Amino acid sequence: MSVTDHEIFELGDFAFAGGAVPDARLAYRTYGELADDKSNAILFPTWFAGTHSHNEWLIGPGKALDTTRYFVIVPNLFGNGLSSSPSNTPAPYDRARFPNVTILDNVTAQHRLITEHFGITQLALVTGASMGAAQAYQWAVRYPDMVERLAPITGSSHTSPHNKVFLDGLRYALTADAAFADGDYLEPPRLGLRAFARVLAGWALSQAFYWERVYEKVGFATLDDFLTNLWEPIFATADANDLLAQIWTWKHADIGLTPGFDGDTAAALAAITAKTVALPALKDLYFPPEDEAWAVGHMRDAKLIVVPGIWGHLTGGGSDPEGAVFIDNALRELLAR
């Protein structure tokens, strides 16, 4: 991971769900200026295999997360190669020996960054897409008094059984490559990474996207051209152990596992006090709108707004220009409340 435009918050000896790691690190970037009264902070965590730079489509002057008004903090997910991960943690916590990490672990570390480093006690908004949405939900449950507004985008409060089947498909595709060597590979498991990318491409976009050949409209001559020259390069240089670490985190996401709720996801949703707008994408195969409708039905002050379009899960990352405008407008309306 060559991204260098970020800062590091040193966590010291940090207890993850799977065990403590000495000298754990949380990578983050900020945008805008923190107000004197510290009332303008927005938290925007990253998604699976993404870094802070992937969130910038919503950040900046004139955008929903307007940096002339707000101080936007983007913490990087553990396992993404910038925050503590299998690829950047020294032995004996490296590679497949890196401990399992939960969404709650991520939020606990972020809370330390917010309170200890910045001295922030209130967040005007917590938002995020995909795994970022899972973190946003977790914030609203674990620290309800700090979260004024909540906007989960193309994500959910817990990982559904169907989603877990997909994640296991990714995991098996990656680890089936003999070069994976139980995580102690000397060279990247390239065949496994290619298979991983192909599986992901089939789920990240909708059937309608492929039926209407939208890939041709964005510059790819054929379907194979799209898969070979867009999807495969995305993951060709990824670290396999990092991907697997994030898959474990995603698969085990559930706000019902927050201490005090005994696995009751509905009760955890009911405890959220933030003004909420849930933004699932119409044709998302990971997190369909029906899942978020169920979640909103258990919340106190929540509204479901389905983002139209045929870009599926990638709608939440700004890939679809029309979807990006729709999400931007929805966040503006929420921030005006």
C-alpha angles and dihedrals in degrees: 000000000000100000107125105166096100143081131238128230109202110224098181116204100004125187113223121184090260097045143303124292121200117229095014115183135209115203117207145158130209131209126197128003129299111239119241090250090044091231099128102067122132124186117211112174122196131253136233112312090353133116133205091276090066090062095056095093088081097039129083145057111326094013127107091264091049111193091205086067108022139051105222120199118195113190118192120236117251108256096032094108096254101064115047107309141157089264098053105032118097122239137308087036097045132109115354089353092070107115123252112266128206131206086249090057089056093049093046090055091045090051089056090051092049097046105029100037103030101023091227117159100173132044118205090204140359113198138157143154127243107333085007088062090053088054091047091053090047091053091052091052100040097040105021095159091059099050115078097171133018129199116175109188122202091338142090147228091249138010111260125223091251090052090051090055089055092048092051088052090056092047095049093045090055100043096043089077107100088218089067088078094191090302097308096100121158092201126029114271092247098177090050091049091050091050090046091054092048093051091048092050091058093055104033093065129045131252088247091056090059095038091056092043094232088165087072091054091056094052110277118124097209141006091258090050089055094050097041100042102033111026102034096051091051090067102025092097097033120118109247094213090052090053092049092049091054091046089056091051092049094046093053097045113130127139087206087075091064109119110270098032101076094216095309104139093180091055090049090052090050090055093060111108099178122112099255138200114181113204113194119169118246096238102027109145093194100049110014119197091251090067092054092044087059091050095047089051089064097047131092103223108014137131128195117220115177114212109226126224141075101263092101117199093354088068087083094059098056096256093127108063093207092047090049091056091047093052092044091054093047091054091048090054092048093049089051091060 
